[in-house]
Amino acid sequence: MKKVIITTGGTGGHIYPALSIGEGLKKRGVDVLFVGSSSRMEKNIVPEAGFKFIGLEIYPPRTIKNIFKSITSFFKGIKVVLKEKPDAIIGFGNYISVPILIAGVLLRKKIYLQEQNANLGFTNKFFYKMAKKTFLAFEKTYDDIPLKYQDKFLVTGNPLREEIYSVSEAVERERLKLEKDEKLLLITGGSLGAKDINEAVLDHWEEIFEEKKIRVYWATGEKNFDDINKRMENSKIKMTDIIKPYFNNMINIMAAADLIVCRAGALTLSEVIELEKPSILIPYNSIKVGQFANAKILEENEGALIYSNSEASLGIGKALELIGNEEELTKMRIKVRNLKKKNAVEEIMDSLDIWRN
């Protein structure tokens, strides 16, 4: 049996694409082992998804104590790779992948990388010369790569959950009992927080309430939900409007939506592209996260409009204006469709050099 080690962690944006690849490999009869941090969210998410998981003490190298713990984790990583004897190692970026990737390089294993964002992250920048192939979500990432190394990269799009490829807009709209002329506006801030977006929605709530043909699904985020609930106690809410911390059926609601207001995380944007949805993007304002560069891809292709955090209220106002303009929404959908890739999970798996013998 073939064996692959997947190393990932830290945020959902790194973990969920890795799980998608893990599921695909498992269906092909590959033994999959995940290695991540023993203190981050992957320690729960990965085992709950049915995969074997090894947690190492890996922390951001910001203190002497953390650096020493990370050095120890490098040696543990070598022991893991020696014991497991993988046919390949796939790293999904950030510092959590470093120990296993170093072990893979030292032990001459086949190394593959996946980059979720538009700009190449530090870990992938460091390892791509030693990797057999790095899989990219967006064409723009080639801007970061010297010409002589570009044949080591392949644009596949981001690996997404399998259900996104079979979800139907018509079926989901019927399931939500949307009227034919009723518009669905999805507003979500994602896991990185949505305070600015939430405040902007509150600024426009009376206007939203007056729009009888607009149904709002508003995900406030866990941290903000109680506060929003208290502030909405004396506000009028249409029976059809839904306000929750998060939607477990987010893909289904996205499929039914006419317009999405969201952050610009790489995975979210890949889902927006796959579902061909126009969007208003309000990127999280951290250079490290790289959301602005992600958002620019959709804006430059005329499939989205970008507003900064300080302009969030303008963004919600524009959403209310745009959702009534079917001609403009259709133009944006067509532009987004042009960014779609093939099934990234299948393309990445087919590109792994582990299938012979």
N, C-alpha and C positions, 0 to 999 in steps of 0.2 A: 504493500500500500504506500502511495506517495504521502509525504508529510510536508506541510507548510507552516512556518511560524509567521503569525501576523503580529506586529508590534505597533501599538497605538494607545492613545489615551488623552486625558485632560479635559476635552470638551466633546460634546455631541458631534460637532463638525468633523472631528477626527475619527470618532468611534463608529458612528453609523455607516459611513462609507466602507469602513473596514469590515463591519458585520455583514454588509451586503456581499462583499467578496467572500467572506467566510461561508455564508450560506450557499453561494454558488459553487465553491470548491467542495463543500460537504456533499452536495447533490451529485458531484462527479466522482464521489468515492474517495476524496482526499481526507486524510487525518489532519485536522486544523487545531493548532495551539495558539492561543493569544497570550502575549506578554505585555504587561503595562505596569502602572504604578499601583502599589499596595494601598495608596491613600486617596486616589482620585476616583471619579465616578465609574470608570471601567471595571473596577473590582466587583461592582454589583451588576452593572448592565450586561457584561459579557457572560458571566455564568447564568444569569436569568434567561439569556438567549440560547442557552444549551451548549455552550462551548467550554472546553477546558481552559483554565486561566491560571497564569503564574504572575503574582505581584512582586515587584522589586521595589526597594526603597529608593525611589527616584524623585528628586526635588529640584526646583529651579536653582541654578548655581549662584545664589545671591549671598550666601553666607559661607564661612569656613566650614561650619558643621555640615551644611548641605553638600558642599563639595566633597568632603570625606565620605559621606553616605553614598554619594554618587560613584565615587571611585570603587567602593565596596561592591556596588551594584554592577559595575563593569565585570568584575571577576565572577560574580554570580551569573551574569549573562553568558560568559564563556562556558561555565559549567552546564547551563541550560542547553546551549547549542551543541556542546559535546555529547550530552546525554541523549538529546532528541534526534540528532542527525537529520535535520530537515533537508528536503530537496531544494527548497527556496525559502527566502525570508522576504516579507513585504513590509516596508515601513510606511506609515501614514503621517509622517511629519512630526514636528516639535521635539523638545528635549527628551520626552519619555521614550522615544524610539532609539535614542543614541546608544545605550549599552548593548542592546541586541544587534544593532547594525554594526557596531565596532567588532563585536564577537564574530559576526558573519564575515566581515572583511578579513579578520585575522585568521579565521579557519577556512577561508577560501570557499565560502558558500555563495550560491547565486543570490544576488541582492536586487530587489526591485523597490521602487518608490512610487508613491502616489501623492500628487499635489492638488489640494482642493481649491486653492485660491488663485486669483489672477496673477499675483506676484509670488515668485518662488520663495518659500520660507527658509530660515537659516539652516535648519537641519538638512533639508533637501539640497540646498546650495553646497553644503559641505560634502555630502555623500554622492552626488549624482555622477561624478567622474568614475567612481568605483562601482556603480550600479550597472546591471545589464540593460535596464530600461527604466525610465521615469514616465509615469502616466499622468498626463495633464488634463485639467478640466477645461481650460480655455486656451485658444490660439495665442492670446496676448502674452502668455508666459514666455513665449519664444524671445520676447524683447530682453529678457534677463539672461539669455543663454548665448555664449560665444558660438559663432557659426560652426566651428570645427567639432562642437559637441552636439549639434542639433539632431544628428541621426540617433542619438541615445534617448530621444524623447518621442512620445506618441500622444496625440490629443485624442482622448476617448470620451471626455465629459466626466462628471462625477458618478461613481457607483451609487445607484439609488435603490430604494426598497422595491422589491419585485412587483408589489401591488400597484405601483404608480403607472406601470405599462398597460394595465388592464382596466383602470378606472375610467368611467364614462361620464362626461359632463351631463348628458341628457338623463342618465340613470340617477346621478346624484342630485340633480335639480328636482327630479320627481320624488326622490326619497325625502327631500327637505320640504316638499309640498310648495315649491315656488310657483307663483302665477307666471303665465307666459310673459307678461310685461313687467314683472317684478325683477329688480336688480339686487344682486347680492354683493355687498361690500365687506370684505374680510380685512380686519385690522389686527395685526399681531406684532409684538416687539421681540419675540424670540427669547432665548435663554439668557442673553446678555443684558436684558432689562429694557423697559419701555416707558420710563417715567416721562420723557419729553413727548412721546407719542400719545400717552394717556392724557397728559395735560391738554394737548391739542384737541383730542376728541372731546374732552369736557368743555373746552372753549366753544365747540361747534355743536354741542348736544341738542340745543333747542332747534337748530336748523336741521339736524339729522331727524329729530322727532317729527318735524313738519313734513319731511319727504316721505309720504305714505308708500311710494312705490320702491323705496330702498329698504332692504332688510340688512341689518348690520350683525355680523358675528365679530365680537371684540374679545380678543385674548389679552388680558391685562398683564399677565405674568404673576407667578405665585406671590412675590414680595409685595406687589402693588394691589392685589385683589381686595383685601380687607379695607384698605383706605378708600379705594374707588367705590366699593359697596356703600360705605358710610356716606360718602359725598353724593351718592346717587339716590339716597333714601327719599329725598323730597322732589326728585326729578321724575318727569313723565317718561315712561318706557313703553314702546309699542310691544304688543304681545309677541310679535315675531322676532324682535331683536333679542340676541343672546349674548350675555356677558359672563365670561368664565375666566379662571386663571389661565387655562390652557385647554385646547381641544384634542382629545385622544384620537379623534377621527379627522385630524387636520388635513390629510391628503384628500379626503372626500369633500370637505368644505372648500378647499382650494380648487378642486375640479369643478365645483358648482359655481364658483365666484365669477363675477363679471370684471372685478377689479380688486387688486390686493395692495394694501398698504403694509409695508414690512421693513425690517432691517435688511442688510445686504450680505448676510452670511453666505458662504459659498454653497452650502447644501440647500439652503432656502432658494437661492437664485437658480440652482440647477433644477429644482422642482418646479419653479415658476416657468422656466424654459420648457421643460418636458411637457407641462400642462398647457403651454402656449397662452399664458395669462399676462395682460397688461398690468403694470404695477407702478405705484408711487413708492420710491425707495428713500428711506431715512437712515443712512449708514451709521453704525455705532462709531463714535468719534475717537477711535484709537488707531494710531498708525500701525501698531503691532498686529492688530486684528485684520487689517487690510480690506475692510469692507468697502471703502470708497473706490478702490481700484476695481473691485468686483462690480460695483454698481455702474461704473463708467462704461463697462462692456455693453450693458443693456441700454444705457442712455445713448451711447454713440451709434447703436443700431436702431434707435428710435422706438424701442420697445418699452421704455420706462422713463420716468422723470425723477430727478434727484433733488431732495431738499435736505439741508443740514439740520442738526438737532434744534438749532435756534430758529429754524424756519419751519418747524414741524406743523405749526398752526396753519401756515400757508399751504403746506402739503395736504392737510386734511381738507382745507377749503377747495384746493384744486381737485381732489378726489371726488368731492360732491358735485363739482362742475363737470368733470370728465365722465363720470358714470352715466350721465344722461345723454352723452354724445356717442351714439352707436357707431357712427361713421368713423370717428377717431379711434374708438376702441378696436374696431375691426382692423384698421391700419396697423395699430400697435400689435395686435395678435399675429398678423402676417409677418411683421418684422421679427417678433420673438421666435416664430416658427423657423425662421432662417438660421437660428442659432442652435437648433436641436442636433444632437449627435445620435449615433446608434446606441444600443444597450451597452453601457460602459462595463458592466460586470462581465458579460460574455466576451467583449473585446479584450479586456485585461486578462481574463483567464486563458483565452486562446493564445495570447502573446507570451505566456510563461513557458520557459524552456524546461519543462518537467515531464512532458507527456510521452517522450520517446522512451523506449525500454520498458 
